[in-house]
Amino acid sequence: MFFVGASVVLFALALLLRNTKAISISLLSIGLAVGMNFFNISISYQKWIERQQPELGHR
């Protein structure tokens, strides 16, 4: 969540400065941070499933 927050702050700063290149890079970093969080959540959930119900962990 830190990366999403930092990316949003950078995006707001880029909007204040009206720099189109910085805005596009900030939007890209927000997208990458959100994607990374979803990926980490899915990996954590899969590991949790394998611990709780080993028969469901191996598909």
Protein Blocks (a to p, Z undefined) as FASTA:
>chain_A
ZZmmmmmmmmmmmmmnopaklmmmmmmmmmmmmmmmmmmmmmmmmmmmmmmmmmlmpZZ
